[in-house]
């Protein structure tokens, strides 16, 4: 496998994309179909917290955003972005933001457009705002390694928002996608460090993994999921960072 790109947000969402050594590999962020997702933000202010998608285009084009599985989306938005311009769409965060660890959710975000566009995802909250470019489906790979962030936890106030755990998110682009996950730290559902477990995801489903949460004063297992490996038999989108 050959490393072709590294994307970094502020605190969340660094992404490592892996692809085969193929000279025809699509290397642009511009495309007409995108699958992506939103990881859980840190303890947020519900009234102010938003998630947004910004679309830019060289040609005027219509685009559609849906959340969830095809055929039964939880949310649909049809908009038009003008040539050499940008348009931002705000999505209700409760619909699209993954919550918790190691649960399959119907929160994959699907964006399609008539003409090529570039897409940026924004998870906004005061003092905890993150942004990432989104790569089109033809750029996605089947193997990823997480880049996260070491949480800094106040043992006297573990829910203060000063970092709780690191996390990563897998988004399926095809049905019956078999995914193997090897976390580098104990997960919230107590999957052991360096163990491997397997899940099956369908198109539009997401699976978020977080390091072990604080239980009382117990901090064992808290830590950086950097180095966790995810491999799939079909292309998936992948995001990682720190809650």
C-alpha positions in Angstrom: 0.0 0.0 0.0 1.2 3.5 -0.7 0.4 6.6 1.4 -1.2 9.2 -0.9 -2.7 11.8 1.4 -2.9 13.1 4.9 -5.7 15.4 5.9 -5.7 17.3 9.2 -8.4 19.2 11.1 -7.8 21.3 14.2 -8.3 18.7 16.9 -10.6 16.2 15.3 -10.6 14.5 11.9 -7.1 13.8 10.7 -7.4 11.2 8.0 -4.9 8.9 6.4 -5.9 7.5 3.0 -4.3 4.4 1.6 -4.5 3.2 -2.0 -2.7 0.8 -4.2 0.3 1.9 -6.3 -1.8 2.9 -9.3 -0.8 5.7 -11.6 -4.5 6.2 -12.4 -5.4 6.8 -8.8 -7.8 9.7 -8.4 -5.9 12.3 -6.4 -8.3 15.3 -6.5 -10.7 16.5 -3.8 -13.1 17.4 -6.6 -15.9 14.9 -7.5 -19.6 14.2 -7.9 -20.2 11.6 -5.2 -19.1 11.8 -1.5 -19.7 9.6 1.5 -18.6 11.0 4.9 -19.7 11.4 8.5 -19.4 13.5 11.6 -17.7 12.2 14.7 -19.0 13.1 18.2 -17.8 16.5 19.4 -16.7 17.1 23.0 -19.3 18.2 25.6 -21.1 20.9 23.6 -23.5 23.7 24.1 -26.6 22.2 22.6 -28.1 25.6 21.6 -25.0 26.7 19.7 -23.7 23.4 18.4 -24.0 22.9 14.6 -22.7 20.8 11.8 -22.3 22.2 8.3 -21.3 21.2 4.8 -19.7 23.8 2.5 -19.7 23.1 -1.2 -17.6 25.0 -3.8 -17.9 24.7 -7.6 -16.2 25.9 -10.7 -19.5 25.5 -12.6 -23.1 26.2 -11.5 -24.5 22.9 -10.4 -27.3 21.2 -8.4 -26.3 19.0 -5.5 -28.2 16.8 -3.0 -27.3 15.9 0.6 -28.9 12.9 2.4 -28.3 11.4 5.7 -28.8 7.6 6.3 -29.3 4.6 4.0 -30.4 5.1 0.4 -34.1 4.5 -0.1 -34.9 5.6 3.5 -32.9 8.7 4.3 -33.3 10.5 7.6 -32.7 13.9 5.9 -32.6 15.2 2.4 -31.6 18.7 1.1 -31.5 19.8 -2.6 -29.5 22.9 -3.4 -27.7 24.8 -6.1 -24.2 26.3 -5.9 -23.2 29.0 -8.4 -20.0 28.9 -10.5 -16.9 30.0 -8.6 -18.9 30.3 -5.4 -19.5 28.5 -2.2 -22.7 27.4 -0.4 -23.0 26.2 3.2 -25.8 23.8 4.3 -26.5 23.3 8.0 -27.7 19.8 9.0 -29.4 19.1 12.3 -26.6 17.7 14.4 -28.8 15.1 16.2 -29.5 13.4 12.8 -25.9 13.2 11.5 -23.5 13.3 14.4 -22.3 9.9 15.7 -22.8 9.3 19.4 -21.1 6.8 21.7 -18.9 3.9 20.8 -19.1 0.7 18.9 -22.7 1.0 17.7 -23.9 0.9 14.1 -25.9 4.0 13.3 -27.7 5.2 10.1 -25.8 8.5 10.0 -23.7 8.4 6.9 -23.8 11.6 4.9 -24.1 11.2 1.1 -23.6 14.2 -1.3 -24.0 13.9 -5.0 -23.8 16.7 -7.6 -24.4 17.0 -11.4 -21.0 18.8 -12.0 -17.8 18.3 -10.0 -17.6 20.1 -6.6 -15.3 20.2 -3.6 -16.8 19.5 -0.2 -15.8 20.6 3.3 -17.4 19.3 6.6 -17.5 21.5 9.6 -18.4 20.5 13.2 -18.9 23.7 15.0 -19.1 24.5 18.7 -17.5 27.3 20.8 -13.9 26.4 21.6 -14.2 23.1 19.7 -14.7 23.7 16.0 -13.2 21.4 13.5 -13.1 21.3 9.7 -11.9 18.8 7.1 -11.9 18.5 3.3 -14.0 15.5 2.1 -12.6 13.2 -0.6 -14.8 11.8 -3.3 -15.8 8.1 -3.4 -13.3 7.3 -6.2 -10.4 8.4 -3.9 -11.5 6.2 -0.9 -9.4 3.3 0.2 -9.8 0.0 2.0 -7.1 0.3 4.7 -6.5 3.1 7.2 -4.5 3.9 10.3 -5.9 6.3 12.8 -4.3 9.6 13.8 -5.8 10.9 17.0 -4.9 13.0 20.0 -3.9 12.2 23.6 -6.8 13.3 25.8 -5.9 15.5 28.7 -8.3 14.6 31.5 -8.9 16.4 34.8 -9.3 13.5 37.2 -11.2 15.8 39.6 -13.7 16.8 36.9 -13.5 14.2 34.1 -16.6 15.5 32.3 -15.3 19.1 32.1 -14.8 18.9 28.3 -11.0 19.1 28.7 -10.7 16.0 26.6 -12.3 12.7 27.3 -11.2 10.1 24.8 -9.9 9.7 21.3 -12.1 8.3 18.5 -12.4 7.2 14.9 -15.4 6.8 12.5 -16.0 4.4 9.6 -18.5 5.2 6.9 -19.7 2.5 4.5 -20.1 3.3 0.8 -21.4 -0.2 -0.2 -23.7 -2.8 1.2 -22.3 -5.8 3.1 -18.9 -4.2 3.7 -16.8 -6.4 6.0 -14.6 -4.3 8.3 -11.8 -5.5 10.6 -10.8 -3.2 13.4 -7.7 -3.4 15.6 -7.7 -0.7 18.3 -4.4 0.5 19.7 -6.0 1.1 23.1 -8.9 -0.4 25.1 -12.2 0.7 23.6 -15.2 2.0 25.5 -16.9 -1.4 25.0 -13.7 -2.9 26.4 -12.3 -4.5 23.2 -8.7 -5.2 24.3 -5.8 -3.3 23.0 -4.3 -4.8 19.8 -7.3 -7.3 19.5 -9.1 -7.5 16.2 -12.9 -7.6 15.8 -15.1 -7.6 12.8 -18.4 -5.8 11.8 -20.6 -5.7 8.7 -21.8 -2.3 7.5 -24.3 -1.4 4.8 -24.3 1.7 2.7 -25.1 4.8 4.8 -24.2 3.2 8.1 -21.4 4.5 10.3 -19.4 2.9 13.2 -17.6 5.0 15.7 -15.0 3.7 18.1 -13.9 5.6 21.2 -11.2 4.8 23.8 -12.5 3.8 27.2 -14.5 6.5 28.9 -13.9 7.6 32.5 -15.8 5.5 35.1 -15.6 7.3 38.4 -11.9 8.0 39.1 -10.9 5.1 36.9 -8.7 6.4 34.0 -7.2 3.1 32.8 -7.6 2.6 29.1 -7.9 6.3 28.4 -5.6 7.3 25.7 -4.6 7.9 22.2 -6.1 5.5 19.5 -3.4 6.6 17.1 -2.1 3.5 15.2 -5.5 1.7 15.3 -5.9 -0.2 12.0 -9.1 -0.5 10.0 -9.3 -2.7 6.9 -12.4 -3.4 4.7 -13.2 -5.5 1.7 -14.9 -2.5 0.0 -14.0 1.2 0.0 -14.9 3.1 3.2 -14.5 6.7 4.4 -12.5 7.1 7.6 -12.1 10.0 10.1 -10.2 10.1 13.4 -9.3 12.5 16.2 -10.1 13.3 19.8 -13.4 14.0 21.5 
